[in-house]
Amino acid sequence: MLYAKRLQEAILPSNKLLNKYLPNSYVFYKPKDIVSGDFYWATKHQNKFYLAVCDSTGHGVPGAFMSLLNMGFLSEAIKEKNITKPNEILDYVRKRLIESIGNDGQQDGMDSILICIETHESDKIITYAAANNKPVVISDNLIIENTADKMPVGKGERTDPFTLFQLNAKTGDMLYLYTDGFADQFGGPKGKKFKYKQLNELLLNVSNNSTNEQNLKLISVFEKWKGKL
């Protein structure tokens, strides 16, 4: 299993790639099991940098297999099919997932945020598509929860085309992409979930700190909340 963990981590984006296009950034990645259904993924293609934060169906080994499939289909959409818009990329990934594993009634897939940054623009243009999970911007000490389509990337009750959104952010703002892992962690004095409201307030409180200080604070708060659960 530890070998599987090393293999999965080897497929995640390198710090070199992330630091090149997102120099003031950090990753809080703490799988529940040795391998994870949650993943982050990035690639540069032509004049665009793509970053995805995703939550695959399942935990542990099944979740990890789903993650590998999802990463593969994201790469296939961009690198092989030359699909450039985040919403059309998620449309393609959903189609491939349903073709591959969705014919027997399973509702396997992922919740996802996929952003695209135009690297050749002086004023960085950020577009995105979001399946259930919402990107959060902290601007002028205000929390801005952006819009997401309420459907997964996979077979679900809705299979409408995903929406292309533009992210309005300026220099100095902080953009956060997350899955439900932190918010759903049980802990605290009553063994309850951490919840999104408390998570966003935590991000607001640390948003003016350096990215390294933010990461250390999130680790500290998470471990204290989780306790022995």
C-alpha positions in Angstrom: 0.0 0.0 0.0 2.9 2.4 0.7 4.1 1.7 -2.8 0.6 2.6 -4.1 0.8 5.8 -2.1 4.2 6.8 -3.7 2.8 6.0 -7.2 -0.3 8.2 -6.6 1.8 11.1 -5.2 4.2 10.8 -8.2 1.2 11.6 -10.6 0.3 14.7 -8.6 1.6 18.0 -10.1 5.2 18.8 -9.1 6.0 21.8 -6.9 8.2 23.1 -9.7 5.1 23.3 -12.0 2.9 24.9 -9.4 5.5 27.4 -8.3 6.2 28.5 -11.9 2.6 29.5 -12.6 1.3 30.0 -9.1 4.3 31.3 -7.1 2.2 32.4 -4.1 0.3 29.2 -3.5 0.2 26.2 -1.2 -1.4 22.8 -1.1 -3.0 21.2 2.0 -3.3 17.5 1.0 -4.1 15.0 3.7 -5.7 11.7 2.5 -8.0 9.9 4.9 -6.4 6.6 3.9 -3.0 5.7 2.4 -4.3 6.5 -1.0 -6.9 9.1 -1.9 -10.0 9.8 -3.9 -9.3 13.5 -3.6 -6.6 14.9 -5.9 -5.2 18.0 -7.5 -4.0 18.2 -11.0 -2.3 20.7 -13.3 -1.0 21.1 -16.8 0.3 23.8 -19.1 -0.9 23.6 -22.7 -0.3 26.2 -25.3 -0.8 29.6 -23.6 -3.1 28.2 -20.8 -2.4 26.8 -17.4 -5.0 24.5 -16.0 -5.5 23.6 -12.3 -8.1 21.1 -11.0 -9.1 20.2 -7.5 -11.3 17.2 -7.4 -13.1 14.7 -5.2 -13.6 11.3 -6.8 -16.3 8.8 -5.8 -15.1 6.6 -2.9 -12.2 6.5 -0.5 -9.1 4.4 -0.3 -8.3 2.1 -3.1 -11.6 2.5 -5.1 -11.3 6.3 -4.8 -7.6 6.2 -5.9 -8.5 4.2 -9.0 -11.2 6.7 -9.8 -8.7 9.5 -9.4 -6.3 7.9 -11.9 -9.2 7.6 -14.4 -10.2 11.2 -13.9 -6.7 12.5 -14.2 -6.2 10.5 -17.4 -9.4 11.9 -18.9 -8.5 15.5 -18.0 -5.2 15.1 -19.7 -6.8 13.4 -22.7 -9.3 16.2 -23.2 -6.6 18.9 -23.2 -3.5 17.3 -24.6 -5.1 14.9 -27.2 -8.4 16.5 -28.1 -7.2 20.1 -27.7 -10.3 21.1 -25.8 -9.5 24.5 -24.3 -12.6 25.7 -22.3 -13.0 24.3 -18.7 -16.7 23.6 -19.1 -16.2 21.6 -22.3 -13.3 19.7 -20.7 -15.6 18.6 -17.9 -18.3 17.7 -20.5 -15.7 15.5 -22.2 -14.5 13.8 -19.0 -18.1 13.1 -18.0 -18.7 11.5 -21.4 -15.6 9.3 -21.1 -16.5 8.2 -17.5 -20.0 7.2 -18.5 -18.6 5.3 -21.5 -16.1 3.5 -19.4 -17.8 2.6 -16.2 -21.3 4.1 -16.1 -23.3 1.6 -18.2 -24.4 -0.5 -15.3 -26.2 2.2 -13.4 -23.3 3.2 -11.2 -23.0 6.9 -10.4 -19.2 7.1 -10.2 -17.4 10.3 -11.1 -16.2 13.3 -9.2 -16.9 16.8 -7.9 -14.5 19.2 -9.4 -13.3 22.7 -9.9 -11.2 23.3 -13.0 -9.7 26.7 -13.6 -7.9 28.0 -16.7 -5.4 30.9 -16.5 -4.4 32.7 -19.7 -0.6 32.8 -19.2 0.1 35.3 -22.1 -2.3 38.0 -20.8 -0.8 40.9 -18.8 -4.1 41.0 -16.8 -4.5 37.3 -16.0 -7.9 36.1 -17.3 -9.3 33.2 -15.2 -12.2 31.1 -16.4 -13.5 28.0 -14.7 -16.1 25.2 -14.6 -17.3 23.8 -11.3 -19.2 20.6 -10.5 -20.8 20.9 -7.0 -17.7 22.5 -5.4 -17.3 26.3 -5.5 -14.1 28.3 -5.8 -13.8 30.9 -3.0 -12.2 34.3 -3.4 -11.2 36.5 -0.4 -11.1 40.1 -1.5 -10.9 43.2 0.7 -11.6 41.0 3.7 -14.8 39.7 2.2 -15.6 36.1 1.4 -16.9 35.6 -2.1 -18.4 32.1 -2.9 -18.5 31.7 -6.6 -21.0 29.8 -8.6 -21.0 26.0 -9.4 -23.2 23.7 -11.4 -25.1 21.4 -9.0 -24.2 18.2 -10.7 -21.2 15.8 -10.7 -18.8 15.0 -13.5 -20.3 11.6 -14.1 -23.7 10.0 -14.3 -26.2 11.9 -12.1 -29.7 13.2 -12.1 -28.6 16.1 -14.4 -26.4 15.8 -17.5 -26.7 19.4 -18.8 -23.6 20.9 -20.3 -21.4 22.5 -17.8 -21.3 26.3 -17.6 -18.2 28.4 -18.4 -17.7 31.0 -15.6 -15.2 33.9 -15.4 -13.5 34.5 -12.1 -13.3 38.2 -11.1 -10.2 38.7 -9.0 -7.6 41.3 -8.7 -4.0 41.5 -7.5 -3.9 40.8 -3.8 -7.0 38.6 -3.7 -6.7 35.0 -2.5 -8.3 32.2 -4.4 -9.1 28.9 -2.6 -10.1 25.7 -4.3 -11.1 22.8 -2.0 -13.1 19.6 -1.7 -15.4 18.7 1.1 -12.7 16.9 3.1 -11.7 19.6 5.5 -15.4 20.8 6.1 -16.6 17.2 6.6 -13.9 16.3 9.2 -15.5 15.2 12.4 -14.0 16.6 15.6 -14.1 19.4 18.1 -15.7 19.1 21.6 -18.8 17.5 20.3 -17.5 15.3 17.5 -19.3 17.3 14.8 -18.3 18.3 11.3 -16.0 21.3 10.9 -18.4 22.7 8.2 -17.9 25.1 5.3 -18.9 28.3 7.2 -16.1 27.7 9.8 -13.7 26.8 7.0 -14.3 30.0 5.1 -14.0 32.1 8.2 -10.7 30.4 8.9 -9.5 31.2 5.4 -10.6 34.8 5.9 -8.7 35.0 9.1 -5.4 33.7 7.6 -5.8 35.3 4.1 -3.4 38.2 4.8 -0.6 35.9 6.0 2.1 34.4 3.8 1.1 31.2 2.0 3.5 29.2 4.2 2.0 30.7 7.4 -1.5 29.9 6.1 -0.6 26.3 5.4 0.9 25.8 8.8 -2.2 27.4 10.5 -4.6 25.1 8.5 -2.6 22.0 9.5 -2.6 23.1 13.2 -6.4 23.8 13.2 -7.2 20.6 11.4 -5.1 18.4 13.7 -6.6 20.1 16.8 -10.1 19.7 15.5 -9.7 16.1 14.4 -8.1 15.0 17.7 -8.3 11.1 17.8 -11.2 10.8 15.3 
